[in-house]
Amino acid sequence: MGKVLIVAHGQPSDPGPAEAALARLAEAVAAVLPGWAVASATLAAPGALKAAVARLGPGFSVFPMFMAGGWFTRVHLPGQLAGLGAQDWQMLEPFGCLEAVQGLAVDLVAESGASEAIIAAHGSFKSPVPAAIAGRVAGLVSARGLRVAAGFIDQEPRLAGLTGFGRAAVCLPYFAAEGGHVVEDIPAALAEAGFQGQLLPALGLDPRVPGIISEAVRERRAVCAGACRWG
């Protein structure tokens, strides 16, 4: 019925685990997309994108497992695909830009029973988009009556500076996967801030994610027929 390639940044210092984790996600998506060919590749794993493109052939949708649109989805990834001779592909909205994903973030905070929350994101000194997305999610959480703040690894306000969050707080990593930022940088920054609450798993690890991706692929494939859509 269709073809989809799920692409993530990966972990350049140790590509294997992130590549394997993305492959497991692709398998879960394939399970809810019967009849579809689903492949995956991280940009950090040598040869992975080339192998996935060869496996799918022409006419596939690209689902960027990124938390925001930017240089990787607008410039780097299209350039890589062009260099590999990929044909008739469509770029869909990045994972973190989807309203369903942002809604899932709100649900995860609500399901935790917390009265305070931190939305932890990567951020960027080059683009306002990542911060705007995290800020939107924080606003949606705030509308539920919680005290909430968005904090970042790569821009202000830094996670390490978000003080005063007690035991009734949770921190949700607005990340697509469990990498170095989630398992090392965020806990270290929270410890520096004196955070006393619970650190939740990365958003992209929630079991509802494959269903969200499959629905987005179905919907956006119809909307984007014959064109590329940059996130």
Backbone hydrogen bonds in HBPLUS format (Angstrom, degrees):
<---DONOR---> <-ACCEPTOR-->    atom                        ^
c    i                          cat <-CA-CA->   ^        H-A-AA   ^      H-
h    n   atom  resd res      DA  || num        DHA   H-A  angle D-A-AA Bond
n    s   type  num  typ     dist DA aas  dist angle  dist       angle   num
A0037-ALA N   A0002-GLY O   2.97 MM  35  6.42 160.7  2.01 154.6 157.7     1
A0061-SER N   A0003-LYS O   2.93 MM  58  6.16 167.9  1.94 139.3 141.7     2
A0004-VAL N   A0037-ALA O   2.91 MM  33  6.39 157.5  1.96 165.1 171.1     3
A0039-ALA N   A0004-VAL O   2.96 MM  35  6.39 163.6  1.99 160.6 166.1     4
A0005-LEU N   A0061-SER O   2.74 MM  56  6.13 159.7  1.78 165.3 172.5     5
A0063-PHE N   A0005-LEU O   2.82 MM  58  6.01 163.3  1.85 144.6 150.3     6
A0006-ILE N   A0039-ALA O   2.89 MM  33  6.26 167.5  1.91 150.1 148.8     7
A0041-ALA N   A0006-ILE O   3.00 MM  35  6.49 144.1  2.13 161.3 165.3     8
A0007-VAL N   A0063-PHE O   3.04 MM  56  6.25 159.2  2.08 145.1 150.6     9
A0065-MET N   A0007-VAL O   2.66 MM  58  5.66 166.0  1.68 156.3 160.5    10
A0008-ALA N   A0041-ALA O   3.17 MM  33  6.62 150.7  2.26 140.3 148.5    11
A0043-LEU N   A0008-ALA O   2.89 MM  35  6.37 151.4  1.97 156.2 164.2    12
A0044-ALA N   A0009-HIS O   3.09 MM  35  6.16 127.3  2.38 141.2 155.3    13
A0014-ASP N   A0011-GLN O   3.02 MM   3  5.45 140.5  2.18 113.4 124.3    14
A0019-GLU N   A0015-PRO O   3.04 MM   4  6.09 155.9  2.09 157.9 165.6    15
A0020-ALA N   A0016-GLY O   2.93 MM   4  6.17 158.5  1.98 158.2 164.2    16
A0021-ALA N   A0017-PRO O   2.91 MM   4  6.10 155.2  1.97 146.6 153.7    17
A0022-LEU N   A0018-ALA O   2.99 MM   4  6.14 155.9  2.05 144.3 150.2    18
A0023-ALA N   A0019-GLU O   3.04 MM   4  6.26 148.7  2.14 140.6 149.4    19
A0024-ARG N   A0020-ALA O   3.04 MM   4  6.35 148.2  2.14 144.6 152.5    20
A0025-LEU N   A0021-ALA O   3.08 MM   4  6.41 150.6  2.17 142.7 150.6    21
A0026-ALA N   A0022-LEU O   2.89 MM   4  6.21 156.0  1.95 148.3 154.8    22
A0027-GLU N   A0023-ALA O   2.99 MM   4  6.28 149.7  2.09 143.5 151.3    23
A0028-ALA N   A0024-ARG O   3.06 MM   4  6.35 151.6  2.14 143.8 151.1    24
A0029-VAL N   A0025-LEU O   2.90 MM   4  6.23 151.6  1.98 151.7 160.0    25
A0030-ALA N   A0026-ALA O   2.87 MM   4  6.07 158.7  1.92 147.5 153.6    26
A0031-ALA N   A0027-GLU O   3.07 MM   4  6.28 139.4  2.24 138.5 148.7    27
A0032-VAL N   A0029-VAL O   3.02 MM   3  5.42 142.4  2.17 107.3 117.6    28
A0033-LEU N   A0030-ALA O   3.15 MM   3  4.82 159.3  2.19  96.7 102.7    29
A0036-TRP N   A0033-LEU O   3.05 MM   3  5.66 161.1  2.09 143.2 144.5    30
A0048-ALA N   A0045-ALA O   3.16 MM   3  5.56 167.5  2.17 131.7 134.3    31
A0051-ALA N   A0047-GLY O   3.06 MM   4  6.18 161.0  2.10 149.0 153.9    32
A0052-ALA N   A0048-ALA O   3.02 MM   4  6.24 155.9  2.08 148.2 154.7    33
A0053-VAL N   A0049-LEU O   2.97 MM   4  6.16 162.8  2.00 154.4 158.4    34
A0054-ALA N   A0050-LYS O   3.04 MM   4  6.22 161.4  2.08 148.9 154.0    35
A0055-ARG N   A0051-ALA O   2.99 MM   4  6.15 148.4  2.10 141.2 149.9    36
A0056-LEU N   A0052-ALA O   3.05 MM   4  6.28 157.2  2.10 150.5 155.3    37
A0057-GLY N   A0053-VAL O   2.94 MM   4  5.96 164.4  1.97 154.4 158.8    38
A0059-GLY N   A0087-GLN O   2.94 MM  28  6.30 164.2  1.96 144.5 147.7    39
A0090-GLN N   A0060-PHE O   3.02 MM  30  6.54 142.8  2.16 143.4 153.2    40
A0062-VAL N   A0090-GLN O   2.69 MM  28  5.89 168.9  1.70 167.0 165.6    41
A0092-LEU N   A0062-VAL O   2.95 MM  30  5.94 165.6  1.97 166.9 166.1    42
A0095-PHE N   A0064-PRO O   2.99 MM  31  6.30 152.6  2.07 167.1 175.5    43
A0096-GLY N   A0066-PHE O   2.94 MM  30  6.22 170.3  1.95 141.0 143.8    44
A0074-ARG N   A0070-GLY O   2.81 MM   4  5.81 149.9  1.90 158.6 168.8    45
A0075-VAL N   A0071-TRP O   2.83 MM   4  5.18 154.6  1.90 136.8 142.9    46
A0076-HIS N   A0071-TRP O   2.93 MM   5  6.20 157.6  1.98 149.2 155.7    47
A0077-LEU N   A0072-PHE O   2.76 MM   5  5.61 163.7  1.79 150.7 155.8    48
A0079-GLY N   A0075-VAL O   2.99 MM   4  6.03 152.3  2.06 146.0 154.5    49
A0080-GLN N   A0076-HIS O   2.89 MM   4  6.19 151.9  1.97 151.7 160.0    50
A0081-LEU N   A0077-LEU O   2.94 MM   4  6.20 161.9  1.97 157.1 161.5    51
A0082-ALA N   A0078-PRO O   2.90 MM   4  6.10 158.1  1.95 147.1 153.3    52
A0083-GLY N   A0079-GLY O   2.96 MM   4  6.13 155.1  2.03 144.2 151.0    53
A0084-LEU N   A0080-GLN O   3.11 MM   4  6.36 130.5  2.36 138.3 150.7    54
A0084-LEU N   A0081-LEU O   3.14 MM   3  5.12 134.3  2.35  94.7 107.3    55
A0086-ALA N   A0081-LEU O   3.03 MM   5  5.35 160.0  2.07 158.5 153.3    56
A0085-GLY N   A0082-ALA O   3.05 MM   3  5.12 158.3  2.10 104.1 110.8    57
A0229-ARG N   A0091-MET O   3.11 MM 138  5.08 141.2  2.27 126.5 136.5    58
A0097-CYS N   A0094-PRO O   3.05 MM   3  5.51 150.4  2.14 113.6 122.7    59
A0098-LEU N   A0095-PHE O   3.21 MM   3  5.78 162.3  2.25 116.6 121.7    60
A0101-VAL N   A0098-LEU O   3.11 MM   3  5.26 125.3  2.42  99.2 112.5    61
A0102-GLN N   A0098-LEU O   3.08 MM   4  6.45 161.3  2.12 153.6 158.6    62
A0103-GLY N   A0099-GLU O   2.82 MM   4  6.01 151.6  1.90 146.3 154.8    63
A0104-LEU N   A0100-ALA O   2.92 MM   4  6.09 142.3  2.06 134.3 144.5    64
A0105-ALA N   A0101-VAL O   3.02 MM   4  6.37 149.7  2.11 146.3 153.7    65
A0106-VAL N   A0102-GLN O   3.23 MM   4  6.58 154.4  2.30 143.1 148.8    66
A0107-ASP N   A0103-GLY O   2.96 MM   4  6.26 157.2  2.01 147.4 154.0    67
A0108-LEU N   A0104-LEU O   2.87 MM   4  6.12 155.6  1.93 153.3 159.2    68
A0109-VAL N   A0105-ALA O   3.19 MM   4  6.46 158.1  2.24 147.9 152.7    69
A0110-ALA N   A0106-VAL O   2.97 MM   4  6.22 165.0  1.99 151.9 156.5    70
A0111-GLU N   A0107-ASP O   2.73 MM   4  5.88 159.9  1.77 153.9 159.6    71
A0112-SER N   A0108-LEU O   3.19 MM   4  6.27 130.4  2.45 134.2 145.1    72
A0112-SER N   A0109-VAL O   3.19 MM   3  5.27 138.1  2.38  97.6 109.1    73
A0113-GLY N   A0110-ALA O   3.13 MM   3  5.60 155.0  2.20 111.3 118.4    74
A0115-SER N   A0168-ALA O   3.03 MM  53  5.77 152.6  2.11 149.6 158.1    75
A0147-ARG N   A0115-SER O   3.27 MM  32  6.62 159.0  2.31 152.6 148.9    76
A0170-VAL N   A0116-GLU O   3.03 MM  54  6.43 142.2  2.17 133.5 141.2    77
A0117-ALA N   A0147-ARG O   2.84 MM  30  6.35 145.7  1.96 154.0 164.3    78
A0149-ALA N   A0117-ALA O   3.08 MM  32  6.63 141.9  2.23 146.0 157.5    79
A0118-ILE N   A0170-VAL O   2.86 MM  52  6.35 144.7  1.98 149.3 159.9    80
A0172-LEU N   A0118-ILE O   2.85 MM  54  6.25 157.9  1.90 172.3 177.8    81
A0119-ILE N   A0149-ALA O   2.87 MM  30  6.28 160.1  1.91 152.2 159.1    82
A0151-GLY N   A0119-ILE O   2.98 MM  32  6.21 159.4  2.02 146.1 151.3    83
A0120-ALA N   A0172-LEU O   2.96 MM  52  5.92 158.0  2.01 137.0 143.8    84
A0174-TYR N   A0120-ALA O   2.62 MM  54  5.65 162.1  1.65 157.1 163.8    85
A0121-ALA N   A0151-GLY O   2.95 MM  30  6.33 163.0  1.98 161.3 166.9    86
A0153-ILE N   A0121-ALA O   3.11 MM  32  6.64 134.4  2.33 144.6 157.8    87
A0154-ASP N   A0122-HIS O   2.78 MM  32  5.72 157.0  1.83 165.2 170.7    88
A0132-ALA N   A0128-PRO O   3.01 MM   4  6.16 151.0  2.09 150.3 159.5    89
A0132-ALA N   A0129-VAL O   3.04 MM   3  5.01 115.0  2.48  96.2 112.6    90
A0133-ILE N   A0129-VAL O   2.98 MM   4  6.25 154.7  2.05 159.4 165.5    91
A0134-ALA N   A0130-PRO O   3.09 MM   4  6.37 169.0  2.10 152.4 154.7    92
A0135-GLY N   A0131-ALA O   2.82 MM   4  5.92 153.2  1.89 144.8 153.2    93
A0136-ARG N   A0132-ALA O   2.91 MM   4  6.10 143.8  2.04 139.2 148.5    94
A0136-ARG N   A0133-ILE O   3.11 MM   3  5.06 119.6  2.49  92.7 107.6    95
A0137-VAL N   A0133-ILE O   3.03 MM   4  6.38 159.3  2.07 152.6 157.4    96
A0138-ALA N   A0134-ALA O   2.93 MM   4  6.18 158.9  1.97 147.4 153.6    97
A0139-GLY N   A0135-GLY O   2.93 MM   4  6.13 149.0  2.02 140.8 149.2    98
A0140-LEU N   A0136-ARG O   2.98 MM   4  6.32 149.9  2.07 147.7 155.5    99
A0141-VAL N   A0137-VAL O   2.97 MM   4  6.30 151.9  2.05 149.9 157.7   100
A0142-SER N   A0138-ALA O   2.85 MM   4  6.07 157.6  1.90 148.0 154.8   101
A0143-ALA N   A0139-GLY O   3.02 MM   4  6.24 143.0  2.16 140.3 149.3   102
A0144-ARG N   A0141-VAL O   2.91 MM   3  5.34 152.9  1.98 110.1 119.0   103
A0145-GLY N   A0142-SER O   2.84 MM   3  5.31 159.6  1.88 118.0 121.8   104
A0152-PHE N   A0157-PRO O   2.93 MM   5  6.14 154.8  2.00 149.3 157.4   105
A0159-LEU N   A0152-PHE O   3.15 MM   7  5.36 148.1  2.26 138.5 136.1   106
A0161-GLY N   A0158-ARG O   3.01 MM   3  5.39 153.0  2.09 108.5 116.9   107
A0162-LEU N   A0159-LEU O   3.08 MM   3  5.44 170.6  2.09 116.8 119.7   108
A0196-GLN N   A0165-PHE O   3.39 MM  31  6.55 162.4  2.43 148.6 153.3   109
A0169-ALA N   A0166-GLY O   3.17 MM   3  5.67 153.5  2.24 119.8 121.3   110
A0198-GLN N   A0169-ALA O   2.96 MM  29  6.43 153.6  2.03 147.6 147.3   111
A0171-CYS N   A0198-GLN O   2.85 MM  27  6.30 146.5  1.96 156.4 160.2   112
A0200-LEU N   A0171-CYS O   2.91 MM  29  5.94 164.7  1.94 155.8 161.0   113
A0203-LEU N   A0173-PRO O   3.07 MM  30  6.18 164.9  2.10 175.3 171.5   114
A0204-GLY N   A0175-PHE O   3.01 MM  29  6.20 158.6  2.06 159.9 158.5   115
A0183-VAL N   A0179-GLY O   3.04 MM   4  6.26 168.3  2.05 163.3 166.6   116
A0184-GLU N   A0180-GLY O   2.87 MM   4  5.37 140.1  2.03 138.8 146.4   117
A0185-ASP N   A0180-GLY O   3.23 MM   5  6.66 155.8  2.29 142.6 149.7   118
A0186-ILE N   A0181-HIS O   2.83 MM   5  5.96 158.7  1.87 166.0 167.7   119
A0188-ALA N   A0184-GLU O   3.12 MM   4  6.18 157.6  2.17 148.0 154.8   120
A0189-ALA N   A0185-ASP O   2.95 MM   4  6.12 157.8  2.00 149.7 155.8   121
A0190-LEU N   A0186-ILE O   2.92 MM   4  6.10 162.2  1.95 159.0 163.8   122
A0191-ALA N   A0187-PRO O   2.95 MM   4  6.09 155.5  2.01 145.0 151.6   123
A0192-GLU N   A0188-ALA O   3.05 MM   4  6.29 153.6  2.12 143.4 150.3   124
A0193-ALA N   A0189-ALA O   3.03 MM   4  6.30 142.1  2.18 140.6 151.0   125
A0193-ALA N   A0190-LEU O   3.10 MM   3  4.98 120.9  2.47  90.8 105.8   126
A0195-PHE N   A0190-LEU O   2.96 MM   5  5.20 169.5  1.98 154.7 151.7   127
A0194-GLY N   A0191-ALA O   3.09 MM   3  5.05 152.2  2.17  99.2 107.8   128
A0205-LEU N   A0202-ALA O   3.01 MM   3  5.68 166.8  2.03 123.8 128.1   129
A0206-ASP N   A0203-LEU O   3.19 MM   3  5.91 173.1  2.19 124.9 126.9   130
A0209-VAL N   A0206-ASP O   3.03 MM   3  5.71 169.1  2.04 124.7 128.3   131
A0212-ILE N   A0208-ARG O   3.22 MM   4  6.53 152.9  2.30 148.2 156.2   132
A0212-ILE N   A0209-VAL O   3.01 MM   3  5.05 115.4  2.45  99.5 115.6   133
A0213-ILE N   A0209-VAL O   2.90 MM   4  6.18 163.4  1.93 164.2 168.5   134
A0214-SER N   A0210-PRO O   2.93 MM   4  6.11 163.9  1.96 149.0 153.6   135
A0215-GLU N   A0211-GLY O   3.04 MM   4  6.18 158.8  2.09 144.9 150.3   136
A0216-ALA N   A0212-ILE O   2.98 MM   4  6.18 157.5  2.03 147.6 154.1   137
A0217-VAL N   A0213-ILE O   2.88 MM   4  6.10 157.7  1.93 155.0 161.0   138
A0218-ARG N   A0214-SER O   3.04 MM   4  6.27 163.3  2.06 148.9 152.7   139
A0219-GLU N   A0215-GLU O   3.01 MM   4  6.17 170.9  2.01 152.5 155.0   140
A0220-ARG N   A0216-ALA O   2.82 MM   4  5.76 167.0  1.84 152.2 156.2   141
A0221-ARG N   A0217-VAL O   2.98 MM   4  5.71 147.6  2.09 138.0 146.3   142
A0223-VAL N   A0219-GLU O   3.15 MM   4  6.48 159.4  2.19 146.7 152.8   143
A0224-CYS N   A0220-ARG O   2.75 MM   4  5.71 161.9  1.78 150.0 154.9   144
A0227-ALA N   A0224-CYS O   2.85 MM   3  5.39 155.3  1.91 156.2 150.3   145
